[in-house]
Amino acid sequence: MPEDNTHFGFQQVPISEKAERVAEVFRKVASQYDAMNDLMSLGSHRLMKRIAVETTRAKPGHRILDLAGGTGDLSKLLAQRVGSEGQVVLCDINADMVQVGRDRLIDQGFSDVTYALGDAEQLPFADQSFDAIMIGFGLRNVTRKEVALKAMCQALKPGCRAVILEFSTLQHPSLAPAYKAFSALWPKVGRWVTGDGAPYEYLVESIAMHPDQETLADMMRAAGFVGVGYDNLLGGVAALHYGEAPLTASEAVAPQQSE
């Protein structure tokens, strides 16, 4: 029986090949990843990530998963919120990205962050392990997003929140020509900075193939999340999605019993 295909940018590839192709993309850019993010977003990704961390509702003492955490900029922000009594776990499928993130965080004095190599579709953690899960600009690279969303929901404690920050669909069509022209520069800038524009060709294509806001919200509900919502950032250039793991029956009635 022929193997099912999925998209890698605009290409159709066997499902079994996508993860390795994505891994190769990030191996090529790991050392220059953050510098390119600053250039491509004109620095706006840093503000969006701060908003995303606020949305997790992370508090001192919480255990937080930074999924597809890459070079660790979100882990740093999360670690500042949970404090020394909390724990941040940076998990990524790509060892090169994790190594860059680990070295950078240690150099900046964040020695309490822990690290894990793991696939978002098969999280290497027990159910109900985390007080929040954050995934920033990583979901679009996952082969079976619906499987990853279910795994995230299962890894959350009941009533706790997953936050997904991801490129999305512009809500103002009049901005589309300018955005298309701007994003067309990314491969050229990538070639200038890193010597290889191909990873940024993939970036542009992967954004175009990512589900729009309403589709992703429906996917989160289908995966078991409740209280699903989203906020558009920069007119839909990116969107901040959130949803909570459902409470058990006893937990749902507990507040009424205590009144």
Buried (B, 14 or more C-beta within 10 A) or exposed (E): EEEEEBBBBEEEBEEEBBBEBBBBBBBBBBBBBBEBBEBBBEEBBEEBBEBBBEBBBBEEEBBBBBBBBBBBBBBBBBBEBBBEEBBBBBBBBBBBBBBBBBEBBEEEEBEBBEBBEBBBBEBEBEEEBBBBBBBBBBBBBBBBBEBBBBBBBBBBBEBBBBBBBBBBBBBEEEBEEEBEEEBEEBBEBBBEBBEBBBBBBBBBBBBBEBBEBEEBBEBBBEBBBEEBEBEBBBEBBBBBBBBBBBBEEEEEEEEEEEE
